[in-house]
Amino acid sequence: MLQFISKRLLAMLLTMFAVSFVAFAIIQLPPGDFLTSYMASLAATGEQVDPKVIENLRAQYGLGEPYLVQYWKWISGVVVGNFGQSFEWKRPVWELIWGRIGNSLLLEGLAVVAMWLVALPIGIYAAVRKYSLGDYLATIGGFIGLAIPNFFFALILMYLSFIWFGKTMGGLFSPGFEDAHWSLPRIWDFLSHAWAPILVLATGGTAELIRILRANLLDELQKPYVTTARAKGLPEWKVILKYPVRLALNPLVSTIGWLLPALVSGSVIVSVVMNLPTAGPMLLRSLTTQDMYLAGAIILLLSILTVVGTMISDVLLALIDPRIRYGGK
């Protein structure tokens, strides 16, 4: 196992290097650069810009240099923790994304926990009590959860909150706790605001996990080893939880690799709709203005989530399923 983890860590480093190269190239694919967008925005307001000022800024930020030179300057700084400076905000990128990345990870992490806590018992019940009323309700709820877009569900919640309680739903903190240090009152304030976006983000994923677990568990319950375990007199709960559920979890565990980045990317519109201080709206803004250092840093961090999530899923698969052997005979 240690040898496998070491190989995966090495592969992670190579993958992140390749992803950073591609991400930086994608950011520069649109014609022009940040200064082009900046000049267009000034021209739209009727302001005039001195071309010499633009040329000085282009030389200052190195925007006229070849792609490989710009990439090397960026990635060499990233290695030592320097993600560059945002063109639009004129501040270090790490200062801008530190709090927003933390909010995103906290929000999406809680959404993942909520998904698993809800999907596991419902999926197991739906498979064990096949074609029962509970199974039908879980199926209908799963289809509805998959069919409704997250941002539309967020709009419904916000509308109902305003109609029923006369309050607008949005943000993650009250005005007095936005810049405060973490404490019990701030944690409670966060939870009182975060339940709505967590519910919105977890709905679609929970419905999908329920359907996957139910289908896999139904297949496992028909296999001979389950009949043998029952014939030996084992309690029904032990027969189900110890053997078929453990094997039915394999496809769910393998989805961890794409689940985290999918939640982050899927939360962009939800964050805009619900006015959440996460990385999604900032990523959207940086791509619009071609703020390449800011956009590149956020995309790189999302890619790291994918790679780390894939490694976690591989290790968990090896732990829960003894049939999986990495590098063994």
N, C-alpha and C positions, 0 to 999 in steps of 0.2 A: 504493500500500500504506500509506503514512503517513497519507493522508487517511482510509482505511478504519479504521486503528487508532485514529485520533483520534475518529472517530464512535463506534466501539465503546466507547472509554473513557467518553465522555459518556453513552452508553446504560447502561453499567455503573453509573455513579453514580446515575442515575435509578432503575434497577432495584433497587439496594441500598436506596435510600430507601424505595421502595414495599414491599420485602420486610420491612424493619425495622418499618414501620407495621403490616403484616399480622401479623407474628410477635408483636409486642407485644400486639396485640388477641387473638390466639389464646391466649396465656398467661393472659389475664384472662377468658376465656370461662367456665371453671368457676365455680360459685357460691362466693362468699366470697373470701378472700385468704389470705396467709401467716398472719396472726394468727388467722384462723378455724381453720386446720389446727393451729396451735400450741395453741390453747385445747382443741381436740378431743383432741390427744395428751396434754395435761396431765390432762384429765378422765378419760381412759382409765386413767391411773395413780392416780387418786383425789385429785390435788392440786387446790386451789382457787386461782383467779386473781382478783385484785381488778379489777373492771371499770374503775376509774379508771386502773389501770396499762395496760390494753389501749387505752383511749382516748388516753392520752398517747403510747403507741407508734404508734398509728394516725396521730396528728397529726405525730409526729416523722418517720415515713417517708412521709408524704403519701398514705397509702392511701385516705383519704376524699375526695381531690380527683377531679375529672373525668378521664376517660381521656386527653383531649388534653393536659391539664396534666401528667399523669404522663409521657406519652410525650415531651413537649417537654423536660422535665427530664432524661430519660434520654438522648435522642438528642443534645441539646446537649452533654452530657458525653462521649458516645461520639466525637463529632467531634474533641474535643481529647484523646482517649485515656483518658477517665475513664468506665468502664463501671458505675459505681455501687458500692454496697456490698451484699454478700450478707446477707440477713436471718438466715438460719440460722447461717452461719459467723461473722457479724459481722466480716468482713474484706473488703478491696477485691476486687472480682470479678477484676480482672486478675491479682492475686497468686495467686488460686485456680486460674485456668484456664491460666496461662502455661505451666507445666510439662506439664500434661495435654494441652493443644492441641499442644505440641511433640512429645510422645510419639505422639499420634494421627497427626499429619502424617508423622512419620518412619516409623511402622509402616505406614500406608496407602500412603505413597510407595514403600516397598520392596515392598509387595504388588503395586502397579501395575507396577513394573519386572519383578518375577518373572512376572507374568501375560504381559507382552509377550515376554519372553525365552523362555518356554516355548511360548506359543501360536503365535508366528510360524513357527518351523521345523516344528512338528507340523502346523499348518494347511497350509503349503505342501506338505509331504510327502504329506499325506492327499489333496490335490487332484491333485498330479502322479502319484501312484501310486494312482489311483482303483481301488477294489475289491480292493486288495491286503490282505495280512494286517495290515500297519501301519495301513492306512486303517480296517479293521474294529476294531482295538484302540483307535485314536483315537476312533472313534465310540462304542464301548462306554464308554470312559473318560469321554468328554464327557457322555453321558447319566447316568452314575453321579455325576459331579461336579455336574450340575445338579439331580439328584434329592435328594442328601443335604444337609440344612440345615447351615449353618456351625456352629451351636452343638452339633448332634449329632456332627459330625465332631470338634469340640473335645473332647467328652466321651469319644469313642472313643480319641483320642490320649492323653488323660489316664489312661484306664483301662489302656491298653497300656503306658504308661510306668511306671505303678505295678506292674503285674504282671511285666513283663520286667526292669525295672531297679531296682524298689523305690524310685523317686523320684516325688515329686509335681511335676506340671508346672503352673506358674503364675507370674505376675509377669513383669516385664521385666528386673529386676536382682536380683542377690544382695543380702542384707541390708547388706553392707559397701559397696555401690556405689550405693545408692538416692539419697543426697544428695551424692555426690562430684562433683567437676568432671570434665568430659569429658577422657579420656586414652585411651591405647592399651589399658591393662587394662580400663577401663570399656567401651570400644567392643567388646572381645572378650567381655566378660561380657554385654553387651546382645545381641550376635549369638548367643551360646550359649543365650539364653532366647527371643529373638525369632523363631527359625526356625519354631517351632510355630504361633504366631498368624499369621505371614506365610503359612505353608502353608494354614492354615484359611481365611484371608480370600481367598487367591488361587485356591482350587480352583474355586469356582463361576464366577468371572469368566473364568478360563483356559478352562474347558470351553465357555463361551459364545463367547469370541473364536475358538476353534478352529473351531466350527461355522460362524460368520459368515464367516471367512476362507476356509474350504474351499468354501462355497457360492458366494461371489463369484468366487473364483479359477477354479472349474470353469466358470462362465459366461464369464469373460474368455478362457480357453484355447480356447474354441470360435469365437472371432471371427476374421475374415479377416486382421487385421493380424498375428496370431500366425503364421498360415500363411505370410504374405508374409515375415516376419522369418526364418522357418526356410528359406524358399526362397532367401533371399539368402546363406545359409551361415553365419549367426551361431551361435555356440556355444549349446547348449541352455540352460545356466545363465544366459546373458546374455539370451536370448529371454524366459525366465520372470521373472527378477528385474527387468529394466529396464522392461518394459512391463506385462504383466498384473498382477504383484504390486503394482506402484505404484498401479494403478487399483483393485485389490481392497482396498487399505488405506483407501479413502475412508470406508466405513461404520464401520470400526474407529476411525479418527481422530475421526469425528463423535460417538463415544460418550464422549470424554474429559470432556465437559461434565457428564454425570451419573454418570460412573464414580467420581470422587473423593467426592462426597457420598454416593453409594450405598454405598461401602465404609465411610465413617464411620458412617452410620446402621445399616448391617448389622453393624457391629462392636460395637454396644451390648450385645447379648446375649452375644456371644463374650467381650467384656471382663468382663462380670459372671461368666461361667462360669469363665474362666481367671484372674480376679483381676488384670486389667491396669490400670495407673494411667493410663488415657486419659480423654478427655472424655466418652465414652459413659455410663459409670455416673454421673458427676456430673450430666449432663443429665437422666438418668432420675430421680435423686434430687431435683433442683431442680424438675422438673415435678410430682413427687408432692407436694412441700411448698409448691408455688406460690411459689417463690423467684424472682420475676419478673425481677429484674436479672441474676441468674446464668443463668437459662434463656434470657433474651433475648439475652445476649451470646454464648452458645454457638450458638444458632440463627442469629444474625446471621453469625457466622464460618463456619458451614456453608453459608449462602446465598452468602457471598462466594466460597467454594470453587466453587460451582456456576457463578457468573457468570464467574469467572476461567477455569475449565475450559472453558466454552463459547467464550470468546474465544480461548484457546489452540488449540482444535480448529478454529475458523474460519481462523485464521492458517496453521495447518499444512495445512489443505485447500487453501488458495490456493497454498502452496508446492509440494506434491507433485503437484497436478493442474493443468497449464497451461490446461485448458479452463475453469477457474473464474476469472472476472474480476469484481472488485468495483468497481462504479461505472465500468467501462470500456465501450467499444463492442464 
